[in-house]
């Protein structure tokens, strides 16, 4: 993702709360400190389809807000 961001493409990373710091640090280390993180509840593995859909419902409004912020630029 950081390579795409550094090339000027709009990107974001979806991650769960326990990985927030890691995501921010990795983005910084790889040269994309402003890479947006779309946060979802933990865990993602081992969930039922309905639970995964619930995670998506948490992510969608965040992605919509990212898109809106880009349109304002």
C-alpha positions as CSV (number, residue, x, y, z in Angstrom):
1,X,0.0,0.0,0.0
2,X,2.7,2.4,0.8
3,X,4.2,2.0,-2.7
4,X,0.8,2.9,-4.2
5,X,0.5,5.9,-1.9
6,X,3.9,7.1,-2.7
7,X,3.0,7.0,-6.4
8,X,0.1,9.3,-5.7
9,X,-2.7,6.7,-5.8
10,X,-5.4,6.9,-3.1
11,X,-5.0,4.0,-0.7
12,X,-6.0,3.0,2.8
13,X,-5.3,0.0,5.0
14,X,-8.0,-1.9,6.8
15,X,-6.9,-3.1,10.2
16,X,-8.2,-4.0,13.7
17,X,-7.4,-2.0,16.8
18,X,-4.6,-4.2,18.1
19,X,-2.7,-3.5,14.9
20,X,-3.2,0.3,14.8
21,X,0.2,1.2,16.1
22,X,1.9,-1.4,13.8
23,X,0.0,0.0,10.8
24,X,1.0,3.6,11.6
25,X,4.6,2.6,12.2
26,X,4.8,0.5,9.1
27,X,3.3,3.4,7.0
28,X,5.9,5.8,8.5
29,X,8.8,3.4,8.0
30,X,7.9,2.8,4.4
31,X,7.5,6.5,3.6
32,X,3.7,7.0,3.7
33,X,3.1,8.5,7.2
34,X,-0.3,9.9,6.2
35,X,-1.7,6.5,4.9
36,X,-5.2,6.3,6.2
37,X,-6.2,3.4,8.5
38,X,-9.7,2.1,8.3
39,X,-10.3,0.5,11.7
40,X,-12.5,-2.5,12.2
41,X,-13.2,-4.5,15.4
42,X,-10.8,-7.4,16.2
43,X,-10.6,-10.2,15.4
44,X,-11.3,-10.9,11.7
45,X,-10.1,-14.5,11.5
46,X,-12.5,-17.3,12.4
47,X,-15.6,-15.3,12.1
48,X,-18.9,-16.3,10.5
49,X,-20.0,-14.6,7.3
50,X,-22.5,-12.5,9.3
51,X,-19.7,-11.3,11.6
52,X,-17.5,-10.4,8.6
53,X,-20.3,-8.5,7.1
54,X,-20.6,-6.6,10.4
55,X,-16.9,-5.6,10.1
56,X,-17.6,-4.4,6.6
57,X,-20.5,-2.3,7.9
58,X,-18.0,-0.6,10.3
59,X,-15.5,0.0,7.5
60,X,-17.8,1.4,4.8
61,X,-18.6,4.7,6.5
62,X,-14.9,5.3,7.1
63,X,-14.2,4.6,3.4
64,X,-17.0,7.0,2.4
65,X,-15.5,9.7,4.6
66,X,-12.1,9.2,3.0
67,X,-13.6,9.5,-0.5
68,X,-15.5,12.7,0.6
69,X,-12.3,14.2,1.9
70,X,-10.6,13.5,-1.4
71,X,-13.4,15.1,-3.4
72,X,-13.0,18.3,-1.3
73,X,-9.3,18.6,-2.3
